[in-house]
Amino acid sequence: MRRMRRRDAGFSNKEILRKLKRAIAREVFDSSPHLRCLPDHPQPRPPSASSNTGSDATTPSPRTIAVGRSPHDTWQWTGRLSCVSDVFSEKLAAWRDYTRTPWARIRYGVVGDVLRRQTEQLGEQIRILDVGGGDGMDALPLALAGHDVTVVDPSEAWLGEAQRRAAAAGATIATVRAGLDDLPPGEWDLVMCHFVLRYRDGAADDIGALARRVRPGGRLSLMDVNPDGRVLRELLNGGPAAALEELKADRAKVETFRTSARKVSVETTMSEATAAGLTPIGIFGNRIANDLLVDNTSKHDPAFFEQLLALELELCDREPFNRVGFAWQLVLEHRATPRPGGAP
Ligand SMILES: C[S@@+](CC[C@H](N)C(=O)[O-])C[C@H]1O[C@@H](n2cnc3c(N)ncnc32)[C@H](O)[C@@H]1O
């Protein structure tokens, strides 16, 4: 501190304040092995859209990014990427291991079925935006079904993985390197944001930003870990003391990424989404039966797995089962504004 005062003797108050802010930011982000903040300056690399027409990866000037497949689906990216945690890029290998487990296959199987039902009601070859879509686990089946899918994610590594997986499956998905703070403008038939809200501090208008990307008549699918389901899981795996601790904890542990996250309930999310003008269509539970079965051994047996998946698909939209799973999925509709006088 003494050394800093001497060195800063020739600076104005404003400059000293700026230096202090930078030092604090360095302290916070450098001290945590899990948190990294992409600096505003120098500019981070621009979004690596599959059809990025720019050539200079470090130029901060606006550039045109293709979103979706049609040539008119373009937007100007300003070159500023919001601060994001890079814990995801660091733990991509651990995540890939998780996605191969039977319980992850249940998670994606059930969501795949719920989303398929939504798309059937929305039309053929619809436009889909997956915000924080990562390595494209939810997006790829939709692209394979012929939909026009764009994955938005701040992590270049995860987007690269999404592209690699799509190419291997013979599908096409567009990828845009961006986040909830700088979503591409436009409207989509179906917007998804799964397991991202919990990594946000809850202060920003994330639900509003997502709602504004849904065309009238379109749908939004939100998904996150169910805080109530975690209490039951702790009870089964660790006993009553562990369950009580989980119930009282301010934040939830995230094993795969070795970090913690905000607890996001479906009720709070639903009221935020309703305030943003959306109408709830359904709450779907995920990993309901799976998490009640503490012994994982039989889940690796294909015949048992099929039975478990069939049960999960039946339970996912039934009360009260849909409230006690590992995760919740909330589907909402952007109803076209009713005409004055009540005419449809
Ligand atoms: C747990 S993964 C979920 C990936 C995918 N949605 C799924 O459910 O399979 C969280 C994802 O959120 C992304 N992410 C982190 N910060 C974000 C932000 N500010 N906006 C959008 N996505 C973000 C991460 O890069 C990562 O791909």
The ligand as an SDF file (V2000), in Angstrom:
LIG
                    3D

 27 29  0  0  0  0  0  0  0  0999 V2000
  -23.4920  -26.3300  -18.0350 C   0  0  0  0  0  0  0  0  0  0  0  0
  -23.1640  -25.7530  -19.6140 S   0  0  0  0  0  0  0  0  0  0  0  0
  -24.7430  -26.0720  -20.4000 C   0  0  0  0  0  0  0  0  0  0  0  0
  -24.6110  -26.3130  -21.8670 C   0  0  0  0  0  0  0  0  0  0  0  0
  -25.9530  -26.6530  -22.5580 C   0  0  0  0  0  0  0  0  0  0  0  0
  -26.9110  -25.5820  -22.4410 N   0  0  0  0  0  0  0  0  0  0  0  0
  -26.5340  -27.9310  -22.0030 C   0  0  0  0  0  0  0  0  0  0  0  0
  -27.4850  -27.8650  -21.2100 O   0  0  0  0  0  0  0  0  0  0  0  0
  -26.0430  -29.0100  -22.3820 O   0  0  0  0  0  0  0  0  0  0  0  0
  -23.2090  -23.9930  -19.4100 C   0  0  0  0  0  0  0  0  0  0  0  0
  -22.9090  -23.2490  -20.6920 C   0  0  0  0  0  0  0  0  0  0  0  0
  -23.1660  -21.8500  -20.4720 O   0  0  0  0  0  0  0  0  0  0  0  0
  -22.1930  -21.1100  -21.1880 C   0  0  0  0  0  0  0  0  0  0  0  0
  -22.1420  -19.7480  -20.6320 N   0  0  0  0  0  0  0  0  0  0  0  0
  -21.3600  -19.2630  -19.6310 C   0  0  0  0  0  0  0  0  0  0  0  0
  -21.5940  -17.9540  -19.4390 N   0  0  0  0  0  0  0  0  0  0  0  0
  -22.5660  -17.6060  -20.3210 C   0  0  0  0  0  0  0  0  0  0  0  0
  -23.2300  -16.3780  -20.6300 C   0  0  0  0  0  0  0  0  0  0  0  0
  -22.9580  -15.2390  -19.9860 N   0  0  0  0  0  0  0  0  0  0  0  0
  -24.1460  -16.3830  -21.6320 N   0  0  0  0  0  0  0  0  0  0  0  0
  -24.4440  -17.5200  -22.3000 C   0  0  0  0  0  0  0  0  0  0  0  0
  -23.8390  -18.7060  -22.0500 N   0  0  0  0  0  0  0  0  0  0  0  0
  -22.9130  -18.7450  -21.0770 C   0  0  0  0  0  0  0  0  0  0  0  0
  -20.9340  -21.9370  -20.9920 C   0  0  0  0  0  0  0  0  0  0  0  0
  -19.8960  -21.6040  -21.8800 O   0  0  0  0  0  0  0  0  0  0  0  0
  -21.4660  -23.3550  -21.1700 C   0  0  0  0  0  0  0  0  0  0  0  0
  -21.4340  -23.7500  -22.5020 O   0  0  0  0  0  0  0  0  0  0  0  0
  1  2  1  0
  2  3  1  0
  2 10  1  0
  3  4  1  0
  4  5  1  0
  5  6  1  0
  5  7  1  0
  7  8  2  0
  7  9  1  0
 10 11  1  0
 11 12  1  0
 11 26  1  0
 12 13  1  0
 13 14  1  0
 13 24  1  0
 14 15  1  0
 14 23  1  0
 15 16  2  0
 16 17  1  0
 17 18  1  0
 17 23  2  0
 18 19  1  0
 18 20  2  0
 20 21  1  0
 21 22  2  0
 22 23  1  0
 24 25  1  0
 24 26  1  0
 26 27  1  0
M  CHG  2   2   1   9  -1
M  END
$$$$
